[in-house]
Amino acid sequence: MRIAIVNDMRAASEALRRVVEGLTGHSLAWTAANGVEAVAKAKQDRPDLILMDLLMPHLDGAEATRQIMAVAPCAILVVTATVSGNMPLVYEAMGHGALDAVDTPSLGPGGEMSGARALAEKIGIVAKLVGHATTPPKQPVPHAAMPRLLVVGASTGGPKALCELLRPLPHDWNVATVVVQHVDMAFAAGLASWLADRTGTPVRVASPGDTPTAGEVLIAGTNDHLILTPARTLDYRSEPREVFFRPSVDVFFESVAASWPQPGVAVVLTGMGRDGAAGLVALRHKGWHTIAQDDVTSIVWSMPKAAIDAGAVCQTLPVDRIAAAIMGHITPP
């Protein structure tokens, strides 16, 4: 991959350059010292991946991500001095299309590098994405006592789309919601809190043994696959190991198709790749109402398009109309 670096700190930019140039099969495309320069360079020479700092003069990394995804969309990885200390901007950038976030490697006084391995692993994951490279079972809940189920899969641009989908939904209806968003487990709890703050809906990370509960949103929270067990509880599984996306929308949707006894609504939102298409096919065959986000409102339309191409989608809608469509198929009390 051709990789660009956007960072206003000379030492940080040098550390990133060393990491990139030390990776086989990757090369440095260009560097930029702030967001304004990054947007201009991306328009002139679009790289395969941008390593985007957040706190920069003139234009921060979140807004630079938004502008780049509008004029020269490409993979963007947030690389900032402290991810945990900049969570609001991290999630803002991810809402605009950034794929993930990692702390910036640092150079020691003797030239030693710390944090390089974590960055290299993230770059490797992105390369695959863009084409370069037990809990004891519970008794099943009685059918009559079960809520209706809404399941959602999302990737690139997903946090912002999830906000727009969840915000208009009722809080007091007999519907449980489970979300699989492609995000590293280190950010899952922060994403749940961020969504809860912006939607007014109870959102938390799913724990093994949880039962989908009316009025609550559960999100996948590890780098293993979230599944629905035959006992209709949630759990995490490392298998299938060959599935690249972790957690996988397909794996979760297919487990729901196998184990949830009544049709609900399933949604595939903006995202890169094909994850969710096969799972949506399985749910549609079980009578579920299936929805895909449209091209115009998606940051990246690959996942919804793959589901449409697979014949899995009942409706294709802009993100601001999906909540109404959900409510039209799951009637609030």
Contacts in CASP RR format, 6 or more apart in sequence:
PFRMAT RR
TARGET T0000
AUTHOR 0000-0000-0000
METHOD contacts of the structure
MODEL  1
MRIAIVNDMRAASEALRRVVEGLTGHSLAWTAANGVEAVAKAKQDRPDLI
LMDLLMPHLDGAEATRQIMAVAPCAILVVTATVSGNMPLVYEAMGHGALD
AVDTPSLGPGGEMSGARALAEKIGIVAKLVGHATTPPKQPVPHAAMPRLL
VVGASTGGPKALCELLRPLPHDWNVATVVVQHVDMAFAAGLASWLADRTG
TPVRVASPGDTPTAGEVLIAGTNDHLILTPARTLDYRSEPREVFFRPSVD
VFFESVAASWPQPGVAVVLTGMGRDGAAGLVALRHKGWHTIAQDDVTSIV
WSMPKAAIDAGAVCQTLPVDRIAAAIMGHITPP
1 25 0 8 1.000
1 26 0 8 1.000
1 27 0 8 1.000
1 47 0 8 1.000
1 48 0 8 1.000
1 49 0 8 1.000
1 123 0 8 1.000
1 126 0 8 1.000
1 127 0 8 1.000
1 130 0 8 1.000
1 132 0 8 1.000
1 133 0 8 1.000
2 26 0 8 1.000
2 27 0 8 1.000
2 28 0 8 1.000
2 29 0 8 1.000
2 47 0 8 1.000
2 48 0 8 1.000
2 49 0 8 1.000
3 20 0 8 1.000
3 26 0 8 1.000
3 27 0 8 1.000
3 28 0 8 1.000
3 29 0 8 1.000
3 47 0 8 1.000
3 48 0 8 1.000
3 49 0 8 1.000
3 50 0 8 1.000
3 51 0 8 1.000
3 123 0 8 1.000
4 28 0 8 1.000
4 29 0 8 1.000
4 30 0 8 1.000
4 31 0 8 1.000
4 32 0 8 1.000
4 38 0 8 1.000
4 41 0 8 1.000
4 42 0 8 1.000
4 47 0 8 1.000
4 49 0 8 1.000
4 50 0 8 1.000
4 51 0 8 1.000
5 13 0 8 1.000
5 16 0 8 1.000
5 17 0 8 1.000
5 20 0 8 1.000
5 28 0 8 1.000
5 30 0 8 1.000
5 31 0 8 1.000
5 32 0 8 1.000
5 50 0 8 1.000
5 51 0 8 1.000
6 31 0 8 1.000
6 32 0 8 1.000
6 33 0 8 1.000
6 34 0 8 1.000
6 35 0 8 1.000
6 37 0 8 1.000
6 38 0 8 1.000
6 50 0 8 1.000
6 51 0 8 1.000
6 52 0 8 1.000
6 53 0 8 1.000
6 56 0 8 1.000
6 61 0 8 1.000
6 64 0 8 1.000
7 13 0 8 1.000
7 16 0 8 1.000
7 31 0 8 1.000
7 33 0 8 1.000
7 51 0 8 1.000
7 53 0 8 1.000
7 56 0 8 1.000
7 79 0 8 1.000
7 104 0 8 1.000
8 33 0 8 1.000
8 34 0 8 1.000
8 53 0 8 1.000
8 56 0 8 1.000
8 57 0 8 1.000
9 53 0 8 1.000
11 106 0 8 1.000
11 107 0 8 1.000
12 53 0 8 1.000
12 81 0 8 1.000
12 104 0 8 1.000
12 106 0 8 1.000
13 31 0 8 1.000
13 33 0 8 1.000
14 107 0 8 1.000
15 104 0 8 1.000
15 105 0 8 1.000
15 106 0 8 1.000
15 107 0 8 1.000
15 113 0 8 1.000
15 116 0 8 1.000
16 51 0 8 1.000
16 79 0 8 1.000
16 104 0 8 1.000
16 105 0 8 1.000
16 119 0 8 1.000
17 28 0 8 1.000
17 31 0 8 1.000
18 107 0 8 1.000
18 113 0 8 1.000
18 116 0 8 1.000
19 105 0 8 1.000
19 113 0 8 1.000
19 116 0 8 1.000
19 119 0 8 1.000
19 120 0 8 1.000
19 123 0 8 1.000
20 26 0 8 1.000
20 27 0 8 1.000
20 28 0 8 1.000
20 51 0 8 1.000
20 123 0 8 1.000
21 27 0 8 1.000
21 28 0 8 1.000
23 120 0 8 1.000
23 123 0 8 1.000
25 132 0 8 1.000
25 133 0 8 1.000
26 123 0 8 1.000
26 127 0 8 1.000
29 45 0 8 1.000
29 47 0 8 1.000
29 48 0 8 1.000
30 41 0 8 1.000
30 45 0 8 1.000
30 47 0 8 1.000
32 38 0 8 1.000
32 41 0 8 1.000
33 56 0 8 1.000
34 56 0 8 1.000
34 57 0 8 1.000
34 58 0 8 1.000
34 59 0 8 1.000
35 56 0 8 1.000
35 58 0 8 1.000
35 59 0 8 1.000
35 60 0 8 1.000
35 61 0 8 1.000
35 63 0 8 1.000
35 64 0 8 1.000
36 58 0 8 1.000
36 59 0 8 1.000
36 64 0 8 1.000
38 50 0 8 1.000
38 52 0 8 1.000
38 59 0 8 1.000
38 61 0 8 1.000
38 64 0 8 1.000
38 68 0 8 1.000
39 59 0 8 1.000
39 64 0 8 1.000
39 67 0 8 1.000
39 68 0 8 1.000
39 71 0 8 1.000
42 50 0 8 1.000
42 68 0 8 1.000
42 71 0 8 1.000
42 72 0 8 1.000
42 74 0 8 1.000
43 71 0 8 1.000
43 72 0 8 1.000
46 72 0 8 1.000
46 74 0 8 1.000
47 74 0 8 1.000
48 74 0 8 1.000
48 75 0 8 1.000
48 130 0 8 1.000
48 132 0 8 1.000
49 74 0 8 1.000
49 75 0 8 1.000
49 76 0 8 1.000
49 77 0 8 1.000
49 123 0 8 1.000
49 126 0 8 1.000
49 127 0 8 1.000
49 130 0 8 1.000
50 68 0 8 1.000
50 74 0 8 1.000
50 75 0 8 1.000
50 76 0 8 1.000
50 77 0 8 1.000
51 77 0 8 1.000
51 79 0 8 1.000
51 119 0 8 1.000
52 61 0 8 1.000
52 64 0 8 1.000
52 65 0 8 1.000
52 76 0 8 1.000
52 77 0 8 1.000
52 78 0 8 1.000
52 79 0 8 1.000
52 93 0 8 1.000
52 98 0 8 1.000
53 61 0 8 1.000
53 78 0 8 1.000
53 79 0 8 1.000
53 80 0 8 1.000
53 104 0 8 1.000
54 60 0 8 1.000
54 61 0 8 1.000
54 62 0 8 1.000
54 78 0 8 1.000
54 80 0 8 1.000
54 86 0 8 1.000
54 89 0 8 1.000
54 90 0 8 1.000
54 93 0 8 1.000
55 61 0 8 1.000
55 80 0 8 1.000
55 81 0 8 1.000
55 86 0 8 1.000
55 89 0 8 1.000
56 64 0 8 1.000
59 67 0 8 1.000
60 89 0 8 1.000
61 78 0 8 1.000
61 89 0 8 1.000
61 93 0 8 1.000
62 89 0 8 1.000
62 92 0 8 1.000
62 93 0 8 1.000
62 96 0 8 1.000
63 96 0 8 1.000
65 76 0 8 1.000
65 78 0 8 1.000
65 93 0 8 1.000
65 96 0 8 1.000
65 97 0 8 1.000
65 98 0 8 1.000
66 96 0 8 1.000
66 97 0 8 1.000
68 74 0 8 1.000
68 76 0 8 1.000
69 76 0 8 1.000
69 96 0 8 1.000
69 97 0 8 1.000
69 299 0 8 1.000
73 299 0 8 1.000
73 300 0 8 1.000
75 99 0 8 1.000
75 126 0 8 1.000
75 129 0 8 1.000
75 130 0 8 1.000
75 272 0 8 1.000
76 93 0 8 1.000
76 97 0 8 1.000
76 98 0 8 1.000
76 99 0 8 1.000
77 98 0 8 1.000
77 99 0 8 1.000
77 100 0 8 1.000
77 101 0 8 1.000
77 102 0 8 1.000
77 122 0 8 1.000
77 123 0 8 1.000
77 126 0 8 1.000
78 90 0 8 1.000
78 93 0 8 1.000
78 94 0 8 1.000
78 98 0 8 1.000
78 100 0 8 1.000
78 101 0 8 1.000
78 102 0 8 1.000
79 101 0 8 1.000
79 102 0 8 1.000
79 103 0 8 1.000
79 104 0 8 1.000
79 119 0 8 1.000
80 86 0 8 1.000
80 89 0 8 1.000
80 90 0 8 1.000
80 101 0 8 1.000
80 103 0 8 1.000
80 104 0 8 1.000
81 103 0 8 1.000
81 104 0 8 1.000
82 103 0 8 1.000
83 90 0 8 1.000
83 101 0 8 1.000
83 102 0 8 1.000
83 103 0 8 1.000
83 186 0 8 1.000
83 187 0 8 1.000
87 187 0 8 1.000
87 190 0 8 1.000
87 194 0 8 1.000
88 194 0 8 1.000
90 98 0 8 1.000
90 101 0 8 1.000
90 187 0 8 1.000
91 159 0 8 1.000
91 187 0 8 1.000
91 190 0 8 1.000
91 191 0 8 1.000
91 194 0 8 1.000
93 101 0 8 1.000
94 100 0 8 1.000
94 101 0 8 1.000
94 157 0 8 1.000
94 158 0 8 1.000
94 159 0 8 1.000
94 160 0 8 1.000
94 183 0 8 1.000
95 157 0 8 1.000
95 158 0 8 1.000
95 159 0 8 1.000
95 160 0 8 1.000
95 161 0 8 1.000
95 299 0 8 1.000
96 157 0 8 1.000
96 160 0 8 1.000
96 299 0 8 1.000
97 156 0 8 1.000
97 157 0 8 1.000
97 158 0 8 1.000
97 299 0 8 1.000
97 300 0 8 1.000
98 156 0 8 1.000
98 157 0 8 1.000
99 126 0 8 1.000
99 129 0 8 1.000
99 155 0 8 1.000
99 156 0 8 1.000
99 182 0 8 1.000
99 272 0 8 1.000
100 122 0 8 1.000
100 125 0 8 1.000
100 126 0 8 1.000
100 183 0 8 1.000
100 184 0 8 1.000
100 187 0 8 1.000
101 184 0 8 1.000
101 187 0 8 1.000
102 118 0 8 1.000
102 119 0 8 1.000
102 122 0 8 1.000
103 115 0 8 1.000
103 118 0 8 1.000
104 119 0 8 1.000
105 113 0 8 1.000
105 114 0 8 1.000
105 115 0 8 1.000
105 116 0 8 1.000
105 118 0 8 1.000
105 119 0 8 1.000
106 113 0 8 1.000
106 114 0 8 1.000
106 115 0 8 1.000
107 113 0 8 1.000
108 114 0 8 1.000
124 133 0 8 1.000
127 133 0 8 1.000
128 244 0 8 1.000
129 244 0 8 1.000
129 272 0 8 1.000
129 273 0 8 1.000
130 272 0 8 1.000
134 208 0 8 1.000
134 235 0 8 1.000
135 208 0 8 1.000
135 209 0 8 1.000
135 233 0 8 1.000
135 235 0 8 1.000
137 229 0 8 1.000
137 230 0 8 1.000
137 231 0 8 1.000
137 233 0 8 1.000
138 209 0 8 1.000
138 211 0 8 1.000
138 231 0 8 1.000
138 233 0 8 1.000
139 231 0 8 1.000
140 230 0 8 1.000
140 231 0 8 1.000
140 232 0 8 1.000
141 211 0 8 1.000
141 232 0 8 1.000
143 261 0 8 1.000
143 262 0 8 1.000
146 232 0 8 1.000
146 261 0 8 1.000
146 262 0 8 1.000
147 174 0 8 1.000
147 175 0 8 1.000
147 176 0 8 1.000
147 212 0 8 1.000
147 213 0 8 1.000
147 214 0 8 1.000
147 215 0 8 1.000
148 174 0 8 1.000
148 175 0 8 1.000
148 176 0 8 1.000
148 262 0 8 1.000
148 264 0 8 1.000
148 265 0 8 1.000
148 330 0 8 1.000
149 175 0 8 1.000
149 176 0 8 1.000
149 177 0 8 1.000
149 178 0 8 1.000
149 212 0 8 1.000
149 256 0 8 1.000
149 260 0 8 1.000
149 262 0 8 1.000
149 264 0 8 1.000
149 265 0 8 1.000
150 175 0 8 1.000
150 176 0 8 1.000
150 177 0 8 1.000
150 178 0 8 1.000
150 264 0 8 1.000
150 265 0 8 1.000
150 266 0 8 1.000
150 267 0 8 1.000
150 326 0 8 1.000
150 330 0 8 1.000
151 177 0 8 1.000
151 178 0 8 1.000
151 179 0 8 1.000
151 180 0 8 1.000
151 252 0 8 1.000
151 253 0 8 1.000
151 256 0 8 1.000
151 264 0 8 1.000
151 265 0 8 1.000
151 266 0 8 1.000
151 267 0 8 1.000
151 283 0 8 1.000
152 162 0 8 1.000
152 165 0 8 1.000
152 177 0 8 1.000
152 178 0 8 1.000
152 179 0 8 1.000
152 180 0 8 1.000
152 266 0 8 1.000
152 267 0 8 1.000
152 268 0 8 1.000
152 269 0 8 1.000
153 179 0 8 1.000
153 180 0 8 1.000
153 181 0 8 1.000
153 249 0 8 1.000
153 252 0 8 1.000
153 253 0 8 1.000
153 267 0 8 1.000
153 268 0 8 1.000
153 269 0 8 1.000
153 275 0 8 1.000
153 276 0 8 1.000
153 303 0 8 1.000
154 161 0 8 1.000
154 162 0 8 1.000
154 179 0 8 1.000
154 180 0 8 1.000
154 181 0 8 1.000
154 182 0 8 1.000
154 249 0 8 1.000
154 268 0 8 1.000
154 269 0 8 1.000
154 270 0 8 1.000
154 271 0 8 1.000
154 303 0 8 1.000
155 181 0 8 1.000
155 182 0 8 1.000
155 245 0 8 1.000
155 249 0 8 1.000
155 269 0 8 1.000
155 270 0 8 1.000
155 271 0 8 1.000
155 272 0 8 1.000
155 273 0 8 1.000
155 275 0 8 1.000
155 300 0 8 1.000
155 303 0 8 1.000
156 182 0 8 1.000
156 270 0 8 1.000
156 271 0 8 1.000
156 272 0 8 1.000
156 299 0 8 1.000
156 300 0 8 1.000
157 269 0 8 1.000
157 270 0 8 1.000
157 271 0 8 1.000
157 298 0 8 1.000
157 299 0 8 1.000
157 300 0 8 1.000
158 181 0 8 1.000
158 269 0 8 1.000
158 270 0 8 1.000
158 271 0 8 1.000
158 299 0 8 1.000
159 181 0 8 1.000
159 191 0 8 1.000
159 194 0 8 1.000
159 195 0 8 1.000
160 299 0 8 1.000
161 269 0 8 1.000
161 270 0 8 1.000
161 293 0 8 1.000
161 297 0 8 1.000
161 298 0 8 1.000
161 299 0 8 1.000
161 319 0 8 1.000
162 179 0 8 1.000
162 181 0 8 1.000
162 195 0 8 1.000
162 269 0 8 1.000
163 195 0 8 1.000
163 198 0 8 1.000
163 199 0 8 1.000
164 319 0 8 1.000
164 320 0 8 1.000
164 322 0 8 1.000
164 323 0 8 1.000
165 267 0 8 1.000
165 269 0 8 1.000
165 319 0 8 1.000
165 322 0 8 1.000
165 323 0 8 1.000
165 326 0 8 1.000
166 177 0 8 1.000
166 195 0 8 1.000
166 199 0 8 1.000
166 201 0 8 1.000
166 203 0 8 1.000
166 217 0 8 1.000
166 323 0 8 1.000
167 198 0 8 1.000
167 199 0 8 1.000
167 200 0 8 1.000
167 201 0 8 1.000
167 323 0 8 1.000
168 323 0 8 1.000
168 324 0 8 1.000
168 327 0 8 1.000
169 175 0 8 1.000
169 177 0 8 1.000
169 201 0 8 1.000
169 323 0 8 1.000
169 326 0 8 1.000
169 327 0 8 1.000
170 327 0 8 1.000
170 332 0 8 1.000
171 200 0 8 1.000
171 201 0 8 1.000
171 202 0 8 1.000
171 215 0 8 1.000
172 215 0 8 1.000
172 332 0 8 1.000
172 333 0 8 1.000
173 214 0 8 1.000
173 215 0 8 1.000
173 330 0 8 1.000
173 332 0 8 1.000
173 333 0 8 1.000
174 214 0 8 1.000
174 333 0 8 1.000
175 214 0 8 1.000
175 215 0 8 1.000
175 330 0 8 1.000
175 332 0 8 1.000
176 212 0 8 1.000
176 213 0 8 1.000
176 214 0 8 1.000
176 215 0 8 1.000
176 216 0 8 1.000
176 218 0 8 1.000
177 212 0 8 1.000
177 215 0 8 1.000
177 216 0 8 1.000
177 217 0 8 1.000
177 218 0 8 1.000
178 206 0 8 1.000
178 212 0 8 1.000
178 217 0 8 1.000
178 218 0 8 1.000
178 219 0 8 1.000
178 220 0 8 1.000
178 226 0 8 1.000
178 228 0 8 1.000
178 234 0 8 1.000
178 252 0 8 1.000
178 256 0 8 1.000
179 217 0 8 1.000
179 218 0 8 1.000
179 219 0 8 1.000
179 220 0 8 1.000
180 219 0 8 1.000
180 220 0 8 1.000
180 226 0 8 1.000
180 247 0 8 1.000
180 248 0 8 1.000
180 249 0 8 1.000
180 252 0 8 1.000
181 191 0 8 1.000
181 219 0 8 1.000
181 220 0 8 1.000
182 245 0 8 1.000
182 247 0 8 1.000
182 249 0 8 1.000
182 271 0 8 1.000
182 275 0 8 1.000
183 191 0 8 1.000
184 223 0 8 1.000
185 221 0 8 1.000
185 222 0 8 1.000
185 223 0 8 1.000
188 205 0 8 1.000
188 219 0 8 1.000
188 220 0 8 1.000
188 221 0 8 1.000
188 222 0 8 1.000
189 205 0 8 1.000
189 221 0 8 1.000
191 219 0 8 1.000
192 203 0 8 1.000
192 204 0 8 1.000
192 205 0 8 1.000
192 219 0 8 1.000
193 203 0 8 1.000
195 201 0 8 1.000
195 203 0 8 1.000
195 217 0 8 1.000
195 219 0 8 1.000
196 202 0 8 1.000
196 203 0 8 1.000
196 204 0 8 1.000
201 215 0 8 1.000
201 217 0 8 1.000
202 215 0 8 1.000
202 216 0 8 1.000
202 217 0 8 1.000
203 216 0 8 1.000
203 217 0 8 1.000
203 218 0 8 1.000
203 219 0 8 1.000
204 216 0 8 1.000
204 217 0 8 1.000
204 218 0 8 1.000
204 219 0 8 1.000
205 218 0 8 1.000
205 219 0 8 1.000
205 220 0 8 1.000
205 221 0 8 1.000
206 218 0 8 1.000
206 219 0 8 1.000
206 220 0 8 1.000
206 221 0 8 1.000
206 226 0 8 1.000
206 234 0 8 1.000
207 234 0 8 1.000
208 233 0 8 1.000
208 234 0 8 1.000
208 235 0 8 1.000
208 236 0 8 1.000
209 233 0 8 1.000
209 234 0 8 1.000
209 235 0 8 1.000
210 218 0 8 1.000
210 233 0 8 1.000
210 234 0 8 1.000
211 232 0 8 1.000
211 233 0 8 1.000
211 234 0 8 1.000
212 218 0 8 1.000
212 228 0 8 1.000
212 232 0 8 1.000
212 234 0 8 1.000
218 234 0 8 1.000
220 226 0 8 1.000
220 247 0 8 1.000
220 252 0 8 1.000
221 236 0 8 1.000
221 247 0 8 1.000
222 236 0 8 1.000
222 247 0 8 1.000
223 246 0 8 1.000
223 247 0 8 1.000
224 236 0 8 1.000
224 237 0 8 1.000
224 238 0 8 1.000
224 246 0 8 1.000
224 247 0 8 1.000
225 236 0 8 1.000
225 237 0 8 1.000
225 238 0 8 1.000
225 239 0 8 1.000
225 240 0 8 1.000
225 243 0 8 1.000
225 246 0 8 1.000
225 247 0 8 1.000
225 248 0 8 1.000
225 251 0 8 1.000
225 252 0 8 1.000
226 234 0 8 1.000
226 235 0 8 1.000
226 236 0 8 1.000
226 247 0 8 1.000
226 251 0 8 1.000
226 252 0 8 1.000
227 234 0 8 1.000
227 235 0 8 1.000
227 236 0 8 1.000
227 237 0 8 1.000
227 251 0 8 1.000
227 252 0 8 1.000
227 255 0 8 1.000
228 234 0 8 1.000
228 252 0 8 1.000
228 255 0 8 1.000
228 256 0 8 1.000
228 258 0 8 1.000
228 259 0 8 1.000
228 260 0 8 1.000
229 235 0 8 1.000
229 255 0 8 1.000
229 259 0 8 1.000
230 258 0 8 1.000
230 259 0 8 1.000
232 259 0 8 1.000
232 260 0 8 1.000
232 261 0 8 1.000
236 247 0 8 1.000
237 251 0 8 1.000
240 251 0 8 1.000
243 250 0 8 1.000
243 251 0 8 1.000
245 275 0 8 1.000
248 275 0 8 1.000
248 276 0 8 1.000
249 268 0 8 1.000
249 275 0 8 1.000
249 276 0 8 1.000
249 279 0 8 1.000
249 303 0 8 1.000
250 275 0 8 1.000
250 276 0 8 1.000
250 277 0 8 1.000
250 278 0 8 1.000
250 279 0 8 1.000
253 266 0 8 1.000
253 276 0 8 1.000
253 278 0 8 1.000
253 279 0 8 1.000
253 280 0 8 1.000
253 282 0 8 1.000
253 283 0 8 1.000
254 278 0 8 1.000
254 279 0 8 1.000
254 282 0 8 1.000
256 266 0 8 1.000
256 283 0 8 1.000
257 279 0 8 1.000
257 282 0 8 1.000
257 283 0 8 1.000
257 285 0 8 1.000
257 286 0 8 1.000
257 288 0 8 1.000
258 282 0 8 1.000
263 283 0 8 1.000
263 286 0 8 1.000
263 287 0 8 1.000
263 288 0 8 1.000
263 289 0 8 1.000
264 288 0 8 1.000
264 289 0 8 1.000
264 329 0 8 1.000
264 330 0 8 1.000
265 288 0 8 1.000
265 289 0 8 1.000
265 290 0 8 1.000
265 291 0 8 1.000
265 326 0 8 1.000
265 329 0 8 1.000
265 330 0 8 1.000
266 280 0 8 1.000
266 283 0 8 1.000
266 284 0 8 1.000
266 288 0 8 1.000
266 289 0 8 1.000
266 290 0 8 1.000
266 291 0 8 1.000
267 290 0 8 1.000
267 291 0 8 1.000
267 292 0 8 1.000
267 293 0 8 1.000
267 322 0 8 1.000
267 326 0 8 1.000
268 276 0 8 1.000
268 277 0 8 1.000
268 280 0 8 1.000
268 290 0 8 1.000
268 291 0 8 1.000
268 292 0 8 1.000
268 293 0 8 1.000
268 303 0 8 1.000
268 304 0 8 1.000
268 307 0 8 1.000
268 313 0 8 1.000
269 293 0 8 1.000
269 298 0 8 1.000
269 303 0 8 1.000
269 304 0 8 1.000
269 319 0 8 1.000
270 293 0 8 1.000
270 297 0 8 1.000
270 298 0 8 1.000
270 299 0 8 1.000
270 300 0 8 1.000
270 301 0 8 1.000
270 303 0 8 1.000
270 304 0 8 1.000
270 319 0 8 1.000
271 298 0 8 1.000
271 299 0 8 1.000
271 300 0 8 1.000
271 301 0 8 1.000
271 302 0 8 1.000
271 303 0 8 1.000
271 304 0 8 1.000
272 300 0 8 1.000
272 302 0 8 1.000
272 303 0 8 1.000
273 300 0 8 1.000
273 302 0 8 1.000
273 303 0 8 1.000
273 306 0 8 1.000
274 302 0 8 1.000
274 303 0 8 1.000
274 306 0 8 1.000
275 303 0 8 1.000
276 303 0 8 1.000
276 306 0 8 1.000
276 307 0 8 1.000
277 303 0 8 1.000
277 306 0 8 1.000
277 307 0 8 1.000
277 309 0 8 1.000
277 310 0 8 1.000
277 312 0 8 1.000
278 310 0 8 1.000
279 312 0 8 1.000
280 290 0 8 1.000
280 292 0 8 1.000
280 307 0 8 1.000
280 310 0 8 1.000
280 312 0 8 1.000
280 313 0 8 1.000
281 307 0 8 1.000
281 310 0 8 1.000
281 311 0 8 1.000
281 312 0 8 1.000
283 290 0 8 1.000
283 312 0 8 1.000
284 290 0 8 1.000
284 311 0 8 1.000
284 312 0 8 1.000
284 313 0 8 1.000
284 314 0 8 1.000
289 314 0 8 1.000
289 315 0 8 1.000
289 329 0 8 1.000
290 307 0 8 1.000
290 312 0 8 1.000
290 313 0 8 1.000
290 314 0 8 1.000
290 315 0 8 1.000
291 313 0 8 1.000
291 314 0 8 1.000
291 315 0 8 1.000
291 316 0 8 1.000
291 317 0 8 1.000
291 322 0 8 1.000
291 325 0 8 1.000
291 326 0 8 1.000
292 304 0 8 1.000
292 305 0 8 1.000
292 307 0 8 1.000
292 308 0 8 1.000
292 312 0 8 1.000
292 313 0 8 1.000
292 315 0 8 1.000
292 316 0 8 1.000
292 317 0 8 1.000
293 301 0 8 1.000
293 304 0 8 1.000
293 316 0 8 1.000
293 317 0 8 1.000
293 318 0 8 1.000
293 319 0 8 1.000
293 322 0 8 1.000
294 301 0 8 1.000
294 304 0 8 1.000
294 316 0 8 1.000
294 317 0 8 1.000
294 318 0 8 1.000
294 319 0 8 1.000
295 301 0 8 1.000
295 304 0 8 1.000
295 305 0 8 1.000
296 318 0 8 1.000
297 318 0 8 1.000
297 319 0 8 1.000
297 320 0 8 1.000
298 304 0 8 1.000
298 319 0 8 1.000
304 313 0 8 1.000
304 316 0 8 1.000
307 313 0 8 1.000
308 316 0 8 1.000
315 325 0 8 1.000
317 325 0 8 1.000
END
